[in-house]
């Protein structure tokens, strides 16, 4: 069962096994960020927390982030993520968002940052007033999936560099997996590790994940699951 944990008076994280999603409340509306892996009732969970009208923003469309999307007839997502979303039978109308777009919840502005690589349409969300970055799966201290279709290590590295450009605008990172929160220094560490993987200087071991074989490159701060060589 999902566990809603209050962060402060207008922010909650909902823990759904190995993944989490978030609820950000402004003065006029609330944003549910992702809908988890085993939570088709994600909207109902949010409605038990707030009476504000709720919009949905998806950081990306992997199946562990969209289980409750069907309760929303429309939602914010990068248009570059639509193929991934429809591949997992995702329904509803995508309201396209891109780099620099603003979603104003009322005295709480959320800015969209494009970070392709983990998936083609992955986005980060900058909560400017509270100096928080929502990183989706791109920045985390768990195992980052970089194997299978739609993953691009070069773009992932570029996106980490792009996030670094915003480093003076946030103090904490809210990832959807792993420890919560994480420090922004993790961005540089992940960039270094991904570059080692790309250069072939990191050592990986073959593992099985959900019936798929991958190479796990384990670093002290996180791991990368990549295609077999």
C-alpha positions in Angstrom: 0.0 0.0 0.0 1.3 3.5 -0.9 2.4 5.6 2.0 1.9 9.4 1.9 4.6 11.2 3.8 4.3 14.9 4.6 7.4 17.0 3.7 6.0 20.3 4.7 2.6 22.1 4.7 2.3 22.0 1.0 4.4 19.1 -0.2 4.1 15.3 0.1 5.9 12.3 -1.2 4.0 9.1 -1.8 6.1 5.9 -1.5 5.0 3.1 -3.7 7.4 0.3 -3.1 10.6 1.1 -4.9 9.3 4.2 -6.6 7.7 7.4 -5.4 5.6 10.2 -6.7 5.0 13.7 -5.4 2.2 16.1 -4.6 3.0 19.9 -4.7 0.2 22.3 -3.6 0.0 26.0 -4.4 -2.7 28.4 -3.5 -4.9 27.7 -6.5 -4.2 24.1 -7.5 -2.0 21.1 -6.9 0.3 19.1 -9.1 0.6 15.4 -8.8 4.0 14.5 -10.3 3.9 11.0 -11.7 1.4 8.3 -10.6 3.6 5.4 -9.4 3.9 1.7 -10.3 1.1 0.0 -8.3 -1.2 3.0 -7.6 -4.2 3.2 -10.0 -5.7 5.2 -7.2 -3.0 7.8 -7.2 -5.5 10.6 -7.8 -7.7 9.4 -4.9 -4.6 9.4 -2.7 -4.0 13.1 -3.6 -7.6 14.0 -3.1 -7.5 12.7 0.4 -4.6 15.1 1.1 -5.9 18.3 -0.7 -9.2 19.8 -1.8 -7.4 21.8 -4.5 -8.0 20.9 -8.2 -5.2 18.5 -9.2 -3.2 18.5 -12.4 -0.8 15.7 -13.4 2.7 16.2 -14.6 4.7 13.1 -15.8 8.5 13.2 -15.6 8.5 10.4 -18.1 6.4 7.4 -19.2 8.1 4.3 -18.0 5.4 2.0 -16.5 6.5 2.5 -12.9 5.5 6.2 -13.2 2.1 6.0 -15.0 0.0 3.5 -13.1 -2.6 6.1 -12.1 -2.7 8.2 -15.3 -6.0 6.8 -16.5 -7.8 8.9 -13.8 -6.7 12.0 -15.7 -8.2 12.8 -19.1 -5.3 15.1 -19.8 -1.9 15.6 -18.3 1.4 17.4 -18.9 4.2 15.5 -20.6 6.9 16.1 -23.1 5.7 15.3 -26.6 9.0 13.4 -27.1 7.7 10.9 -24.6 4.5 10.0 -26.4 5.8 7.0 -28.2 7.1 5.5 -25.0 3.8 6.3 -23.2 1.6 4.7 -25.9 3.9 1.6 -26.1 2.8 1.0 -22.5 -0.9 1.4 -23.5 -1.1 4.9 -21.9 -4.4 6.6 -22.4 -5.5 10.3 -22.3 -4.5 13.5 -23.9 -0.9 14.8 -23.6 -0.6 18.5 -22.9 2.8 19.1 -24.3 5.5 20.8 -22.2 9.0 21.8 -23.1 12.1 23.5 -21.8 11.2 26.8 -20.1 7.4 26.2 -19.8 5.8 27.3 -16.6 3.0 25.6 -14.6 1.8 28.1 -12.0 0.0 26.5 -9.0 -0.7 29.8 -7.4 2.3 31.3 -5.5 4.3 28.2 -6.6 5.8 28.2 -10.0 7.1 25.0 -11.6 9.6 25.3 -14.5 10.1 22.6 -17.0 13.6 21.5 -17.9 14.2 19.0 -20.8 16.6 16.2 -19.8 16.4 13.5 -22.5 18.6 10.4 -22.2 17.0 8.1 -19.7 14.0 8.3 -22.0 13.5 10.6 -25.0 11.1 12.9 -23.2 12.3 12.9 -19.7 11.8 16.2 -17.9 12.9 17.7 -14.6 10.7 20.2 -12.7 12.2 23.2 -10.9 10.2 24.4 -7.9 11.6 27.9 -7.9 10.2 29.3 -4.7 11.1 26.3 -2.6 14.5 25.7 -4.4 13.8 22.1 -5.2 14.5 20.1 -8.3 12.4 17.1 -9.2 14.7 14.9 -11.2 12.5 11.9 -12.3 14.9 9.0 -12.7 17.8 10.9 -14.2 19.4 11.9 -10.9 19.2 9.3 -8.1 21.5 7.1 -6.0 19.8 3.8 -7.1 20.2 1.9 -10.3 19.5 4.1 -13.3 18.0 2.2 -16.3 20.1 2.8 -19.4 19.4 -0.5 -21.2 16.8 -1.4 -23.8 15.0 0.8 -26.3 14.7 4.6 -26.0 17.8 5.0 -23.8 20.6 7.3 -25.0 23.8 7.6 -22.8 25.2 10.5 -24.8 22.0 12.6 -24.3 21.9 11.5 -20.6 25.4 12.9 -20.1 24.4 16.1 -21.9 21.3 16.4 -19.8 23.3 16.1 -16.6 25.4 19.0 -17.8 22.3 21.0 -18.6 21.0 20.4 -15.0 24.3 21.7 -13.7 23.5 25.1 -15.3 20.6 25.4 -12.9 22.6 24.5 -9.8 22.3 27.9 -8.3 18.5 27.7 -8.3 18.0 24.7 -6.1 19.3 23.3 -2.9 17.8 19.8 -2.9 16.8 17.1 -5.4 13.7 15.0 -5.1 14.3 11.8 -7.1 11.7 9.1 -7.9 13.9 6.2 -6.7 16.5 5.7 -4.1 17.3 8.0 -1.1 15.2 11.1 -0.5 16.3 13.8 -0.9 19.7 13.8 -2.6 22.3 16.5 -2.8 23.0 18.4 -6.0 26.6 17.2 -6.0 25.3 13.9 -7.2 24.7 15.4 -10.6 28.5 15.8 -11.2 29.2 12.4 -9.8 26.7 10.8 -12.1 28.2 12.6 -15.1 31.7 11.3 -14.2 30.4 7.8 -13.9 28.4 7.9 -17.1 31.5 9.2 -18.9 33.5 6.3 -17.6 30.9 3.9 -18.9 30.9 5.6 -22.3 34.7 5.6 -22.4 34.9 1.9 -21.5 37.0 2.5 -18.4 34.4 1.3 -15.9 33.8 -2.4 -15.1 30.4 -3.9 -15.4 29.0 -7.2 -14.3 26.1 -9.1 -16.0 22.9 -9.1 -14.0 19.3 -10.1 -14.6 16.6 -7.4 -14.1 12.9 -8.4 -14.6 13.9 -11.1 -17.0 16.3 -9.0 -19.0 20.1 -9.3 -18.9 22.1 -6.1 -18.5 25.5 -4.8 -17.4 25.5 -3.2 -14.0 28.2 -0.5 -13.5 28.2 0.1 -9.8 29.7 3.2 -8.4 29.8 4.3 -4.7 27.1 6.9 -5.4 24.8 5.0 -7.9 24.6 2.3 -10.5 24.0 2.2 -14.2 22.2 -0.7 -15.9 23.3 -0.7 -19.5 23.0 -2.9 -22.6 25.3 -6.0 -22.8 28.3 -5.2 -24.9 
